[in-house]
């Protein structure tokens, strides 16, 4: 009888482990099949964005610095529907605050706090609303440190490294996705 009880406990434990293992999916249900990135660089004291491919119908652009920490803060730009095309954008000045307004269709809806120094942040999370898109992340210190070492047409695409237009065209959908590129896996 003791052997039967012991084997039942072992069998139940094995079923529990198998069920828990099967239920633990390490990838989110709607996660893209490839890493996603957007390009960042600093030129003449201005943080610049390149989405890598055009994002059409953008009604909101959000930058979150140090997401998920007590230091987390964001800046938001908006445009009226039906949205605008975003591919390259001047975001922030290293001297503080938004980059000079260029009269573009995206307007700062929520600025960074006046005393916030984004150059001291650890990371940037970037997202767009309007088109179907993915978010991207960048290391602030790396963008600040390495931008001057690369030609003005090259942007830091997170773990992909510094890429220019030909690099993005060659690698997009093969080794990574730009934020507005549909996932080829569906």
LODREN-607426 format. One record per residue (C-alpha): residue number from 1; residue in three letters; chain; x, y, z. Coordinates in Angstrom, 2 decimals. Layout:
REM residues N
+-----+------+-------+---------+---------+---------+
|  nr | rest | kette |      c1 |      c2 |      c3 |
+-----+------+-------+---------+---------+---------+
| NUM |  ALA |     A |       X |       Y |       Z |
...
+-----+------+-------+---------+---------+---------+
END
This chain:
REM residues 186
+-----+------+-------+---------+---------+---------+
|  nr | rest | kette |      c1 |      c2 |      c3 |
+-----+------+-------+---------+---------+---------+
|   1 |  UNK |     A |    0.00 |    0.00 |    0.00 |
|   2 |  UNK |     A |    2.87 |    2.36 |    0.82 |
|   3 |  UNK |     A |    4.41 |    1.65 |   -2.60 |
|   4 |  UNK |     A |    1.15 |    2.51 |   -4.36 |
|   5 |  UNK |     A |    0.84 |    5.79 |   -2.45 |
|   6 |  UNK |     A |    4.45 |    6.61 |   -3.23 |
|   7 |  UNK |     A |    4.00 |    5.90 |   -6.95 |
|   8 |  UNK |     A |    0.79 |    7.97 |   -6.98 |
|   9 |  UNK |     A |    2.67 |   10.93 |   -5.45 |
|  10 |  UNK |     A |    5.46 |   10.54 |   -8.04 |
|  11 |  UNK |     A |    2.94 |   10.28 |  -10.88 |
|  12 |  UNK |     A |    1.05 |   13.35 |   -9.63 |
|  13 |  UNK |     A |    4.28 |   15.30 |   -9.27 |
|  14 |  UNK |     A |    5.33 |   14.32 |  -12.81 |
|  15 |  UNK |     A |    1.94 |   15.41 |  -14.20 |
|  16 |  UNK |     A |    2.16 |   18.69 |  -12.28 |
|  17 |  UNK |     A |    5.67 |   19.38 |  -13.62 |
|  18 |  UNK |     A |    4.63 |   18.50 |  -17.19 |
|  19 |  UNK |     A |    1.55 |   20.72 |  -16.96 |
|  20 |  UNK |     A |    3.49 |   23.64 |  -15.51 |
|  21 |  UNK |     A |    6.22 |   23.29 |  -18.13 |
|  22 |  UNK |     A |    3.69 |   23.20 |  -20.97 |
|  23 |  UNK |     A |    1.89 |   26.23 |  -19.57 |
|  24 |  UNK |     A |    5.07 |   28.33 |  -19.31 |
|  25 |  UNK |     A |    5.59 |   29.95 |  -22.68 |
|  26 |  UNK |     A |    8.70 |   32.13 |  -22.60 |
|  27 |  UNK |     A |    7.45 |   34.33 |  -25.45 |
|  28 |  UNK |     A |    4.43 |   36.61 |  -25.20 |
|  29 |  UNK |     A |    1.46 |   35.57 |  -27.27 |
|  30 |  UNK |     A |    1.75 |   38.52 |  -29.67 |
|  31 |  UNK |     A |    5.52 |   38.95 |  -29.61 |
|  32 |  UNK |     A |    7.15 |   39.43 |  -33.02 |
|  33 |  UNK |     A |    9.14 |   36.57 |  -34.51 |
|  34 |  UNK |     A |   12.30 |   38.73 |  -34.76 |
|  35 |  UNK |     A |   13.83 |   41.41 |  -32.52 |
|  36 |  UNK |     A |   12.44 |   44.90 |  -33.16 |
|  37 |  UNK |     A |   14.54 |   48.07 |  -33.29 |
|  38 |  UNK |     A |   14.43 |   51.74 |  -34.16 |
|  39 |  UNK |     A |   17.49 |   53.87 |  -34.82 |
|  40 |  UNK |     A |   18.79 |   56.62 |  -32.54 |
|  41 |  UNK |     A |   21.75 |   58.98 |  -32.71 |
|  42 |  UNK |     A |   22.80 |   62.40 |  -31.43 |
|  43 |  UNK |     A |   23.92 |   65.09 |  -33.88 |
|  44 |  UNK |     A |   24.71 |   68.68 |  -32.93 |
|  45 |  UNK |     A |   23.21 |   68.11 |  -29.48 |
|  46 |  UNK |     A |   19.91 |   66.71 |  -30.78 |
|  47 |  UNK |     A |   18.60 |   63.19 |  -30.17 |
|  48 |  UNK |     A |   17.37 |   61.92 |  -33.52 |
|  49 |  UNK |     A |   15.08 |   59.01 |  -34.39 |
|  50 |  UNK |     A |   14.93 |   56.93 |  -37.54 |
|  51 |  UNK |     A |   12.21 |   54.29 |  -37.63 |
|  52 |  UNK |     A |   14.12 |   52.45 |  -40.36 |
|  53 |  UNK |     A |   11.05 |   52.24 |  -42.59 |
|  54 |  UNK |     A |    8.13 |   54.70 |  -42.79 |
|  55 |  UNK |     A |    5.35 |   54.54 |  -40.20 |
|  56 |  UNK |     A |    2.11 |   55.77 |  -41.80 |
|  57 |  UNK |     A |   -0.89 |   57.07 |  -39.89 |
|  58 |  UNK |     A |    0.97 |   57.91 |  -36.67 |
|  59 |  UNK |     A |   -1.22 |   59.75 |  -34.16 |
|  60 |  UNK |     A |    1.12 |   59.45 |  -31.16 |
|  61 |  UNK |     A |    4.85 |   59.05 |  -30.51 |
|  62 |  UNK |     A |    5.96 |   58.16 |  -26.99 |
|  63 |  UNK |     A |    9.46 |   58.13 |  -25.49 |
|  64 |  UNK |     A |    9.77 |   56.60 |  -22.03 |
|  65 |  UNK |     A |   13.06 |   56.99 |  -20.23 |
|  66 |  UNK |     A |   14.04 |   54.39 |  -17.61 |
|  67 |  UNK |     A |   10.79 |   52.49 |  -18.04 |
|  68 |  UNK |     A |    9.73 |   50.45 |  -15.03 |
|  69 |  UNK |     A |   11.89 |   52.35 |  -12.54 |
|  70 |  UNK |     A |   11.15 |   55.12 |  -10.06 |
|  71 |  UNK |     A |   12.98 |   57.52 |  -12.43 |
|  72 |  UNK |     A |   10.64 |   56.64 |  -15.32 |
|  73 |  UNK |     A |    9.32 |   59.64 |  -17.25 |
|  74 |  UNK |     A |    7.92 |   60.18 |  -20.72 |
|  75 |  UNK |     A |    7.47 |   62.66 |  -23.50 |
|  76 |  UNK |     A |    4.53 |   62.37 |  -25.89 |
|  77 |  UNK |     A |    3.89 |   63.91 |  -29.31 |
|  78 |  UNK |     A |    0.49 |   63.74 |  -31.00 |
|  79 |  UNK |     A |   -1.07 |   64.44 |  -34.39 |
|  80 |  UNK |     A |   -4.73 |   64.57 |  -35.37 |
|  81 |  UNK |     A |   -6.33 |   61.62 |  -37.19 |
|  82 |  UNK |     A |   -5.80 |   60.27 |  -39.80 |
|  83 |  UNK |     A |   -2.23 |   60.59 |  -38.56 |
|  84 |  UNK |     A |    1.06 |   61.47 |  -40.20 |
|  85 |  UNK |     A |    4.05 |   59.77 |  -41.78 |
|  86 |  UNK |     A |    6.99 |   59.34 |  -39.39 |
|  87 |  UNK |     A |   10.37 |   58.06 |  -40.47 |
|  88 |  UNK |     A |   12.91 |   60.55 |  -39.14 |
|  89 |  UNK |     A |   12.34 |   62.92 |  -36.28 |
|  90 |  UNK |     A |   14.35 |   65.26 |  -34.07 |
|  91 |  UNK |     A |   13.33 |   64.38 |  -30.52 |
|  92 |  UNK |     A |   15.22 |   66.17 |  -27.76 |
|  93 |  UNK |     A |   18.10 |   68.55 |  -27.22 |
|  94 |  UNK |     A |   21.01 |   67.54 |  -24.98 |
|  95 |  UNK |     A |   20.76 |   71.07 |  -23.56 |
|  96 |  UNK |     A |   17.34 |   70.14 |  -22.19 |
|  97 |  UNK |     A |   13.82 |   70.01 |  -23.50 |
|  98 |  UNK |     A |   12.34 |   69.21 |  -26.85 |
|  99 |  UNK |     A |   14.24 |   69.92 |  -30.01 |
| 100 |  UNK |     A |   13.25 |   73.16 |  -31.70 |
| 101 |  UNK |     A |    9.78 |   73.00 |  -33.22 |
| 102 |  UNK |     A |   10.13 |   72.54 |  -36.96 |
| 103 |  UNK |     A |    6.48 |   73.25 |  -37.68 |
| 104 |  UNK |     A |    5.85 |   69.56 |  -38.24 |
| 105 |  UNK |     A |    2.50 |   67.87 |  -37.77 |
| 106 |  UNK |     A |    3.52 |   66.16 |  -34.49 |
| 107 |  UNK |     A |    3.25 |   68.48 |  -31.50 |
| 108 |  UNK |     A |    4.51 |   67.91 |  -27.96 |
| 109 |  UNK |     A |    1.47 |   66.88 |  -25.94 |
| 110 |  UNK |     A |    3.33 |   65.93 |  -22.77 |
| 111 |  UNK |     A |    6.83 |   67.39 |  -22.32 |
| 112 |  UNK |     A |    9.50 |   66.01 |  -20.04 |
| 113 |  UNK |     A |    9.61 |   67.71 |  -16.64 |
| 114 |  UNK |     A |   11.59 |   70.97 |  -16.84 |
| 115 |  UNK |     A |   14.33 |   69.68 |  -14.51 |
| 116 |  UNK |     A |   14.66 |   66.24 |  -16.15 |
| 117 |  UNK |     A |   18.00 |   65.45 |  -17.82 |
| 118 |  UNK |     A |   17.32 |   62.65 |  -20.31 |
| 119 |  UNK |     A |   21.05 |   62.26 |  -20.97 |
| 120 |  UNK |     A |   21.39 |   60.70 |  -17.50 |
| 121 |  UNK |     A |   18.73 |   58.02 |  -18.23 |
| 122 |  UNK |     A |   19.74 |   54.42 |  -18.76 |
| 123 |  UNK |     A |   17.33 |   53.56 |  -21.56 |
| 124 |  UNK |     A |   14.77 |   54.89 |  -24.02 |
| 125 |  UNK |     A |   11.63 |   52.95 |  -24.93 |
| 126 |  UNK |     A |   10.00 |   54.20 |  -28.12 |
| 127 |  UNK |     A |    6.52 |   53.50 |  -29.48 |
| 128 |  UNK |     A |    4.05 |   54.82 |  -32.03 |
| 129 |  UNK |     A |    0.28 |   54.61 |  -32.04 |
| 130 |  UNK |     A |   -1.86 |   54.60 |  -35.15 |
| 131 |  UNK |     A |   -0.34 |   51.98 |  -37.42 |
| 132 |  UNK |     A |    0.22 |   48.42 |  -36.32 |
| 133 |  UNK |     A |    3.69 |   48.72 |  -34.81 |
| 134 |  UNK |     A |    6.09 |   47.30 |  -32.27 |
| 135 |  UNK |     A |    8.04 |   49.17 |  -29.60 |
| 136 |  UNK |     A |   11.82 |   49.53 |  -29.51 |
| 137 |  UNK |     A |   14.48 |   50.22 |  -26.90 |
| 138 |  UNK |     A |   17.88 |   51.93 |  -26.90 |
| 139 |  UNK |     A |   20.73 |   52.45 |  -24.43 |
| 140 |  UNK |     A |   21.08 |   56.20 |  -23.82 |
| 141 |  UNK |     A |   24.75 |   56.12 |  -22.79 |
| 142 |  UNK |     A |   25.70 |   54.12 |  -25.89 |
| 143 |  UNK |     A |   23.85 |   56.53 |  -28.20 |
| 144 |  UNK |     A |   25.53 |   59.53 |  -26.57 |
| 145 |  UNK |     A |   28.99 |   57.91 |  -26.46 |
| 146 |  UNK |     A |   29.11 |   56.41 |  -29.96 |
| 147 |  UNK |     A |   27.17 |   58.78 |  -32.24 |
| 148 |  UNK |     A |   30.19 |   60.94 |  -33.12 |
| 149 |  UNK |     A |   32.11 |   57.80 |  -34.15 |
| 150 |  UNK |     A |   29.63 |   56.95 |  -36.94 |
| 151 |  UNK |     A |   28.61 |   58.74 |  -40.16 |
| 152 |  UNK |     A |   25.50 |   60.93 |  -39.93 |
| 153 |  UNK |     A |   23.49 |   58.38 |  -41.95 |
| 154 |  UNK |     A |   24.10 |   55.61 |  -39.38 |
| 155 |  UNK |     A |   21.84 |   55.06 |  -36.39 |
| 156 |  UNK |     A |   22.11 |   52.73 |  -33.42 |
| 157 |  UNK |     A |   19.50 |   49.97 |  -33.81 |
| 158 |  UNK |     A |   19.80 |   48.51 |  -30.30 |
| 159 |  UNK |     A |   21.52 |   45.08 |  -30.36 |
| 160 |  UNK |     A |   21.78 |   45.19 |  -34.17 |
| 161 |  UNK |     A |   24.38 |   47.93 |  -33.86 |
| 162 |  UNK |     A |   25.01 |   50.94 |  -36.07 |
| 163 |  UNK |     A |   23.19 |   50.69 |  -39.40 |
| 164 |  UNK |     A |   22.75 |   52.86 |  -42.45 |
| 165 |  UNK |     A |   19.96 |   52.67 |  -45.06 |
| 166 |  UNK |     A |   21.54 |   49.80 |  -47.01 |
| 167 |  UNK |     A |   22.08 |   47.79 |  -43.79 |
| 168 |  UNK |     A |   18.46 |   48.27 |  -42.72 |
| 169 |  UNK |     A |   17.15 |   47.37 |  -46.17 |
| 170 |  UNK |     A |   19.27 |   44.22 |  -46.25 |
| 171 |  UNK |     A |   18.55 |   43.02 |  -42.67 |
| 172 |  UNK |     A |   14.92 |   44.11 |  -42.09 |
| 173 |  UNK |     A |   12.68 |   40.97 |  -41.97 |
| 174 |  UNK |     A |   15.77 |   38.72 |  -41.95 |
| 175 |  UNK |     A |   17.54 |   39.42 |  -38.63 |
| 176 |  UNK |     A |   15.26 |   42.09 |  -37.12 |
| 177 |  UNK |     A |   12.15 |   44.17 |  -37.78 |
| 178 |  UNK |     A |   11.84 |   47.93 |  -37.88 |
| 179 |  UNK |     A |    9.05 |   49.18 |  -35.63 |
| 180 |  UNK |     A |    6.47 |   49.51 |  -38.43 |
| 181 |  UNK |     A |    7.43 |   46.46 |  -40.50 |
| 182 |  UNK |     A |    4.75 |   43.78 |  -40.39 |
| 183 |  UNK |     A |    5.95 |   40.50 |  -38.88 |
| 184 |  UNK |     A |    6.60 |   38.09 |  -41.78 |
| 185 |  UNK |     A |    5.61 |   35.19 |  -39.49 |
| 186 |  UNK |     A |    2.09 |   36.53 |  -39.33 |
+-----+------+-------+---------+---------+---------+
END
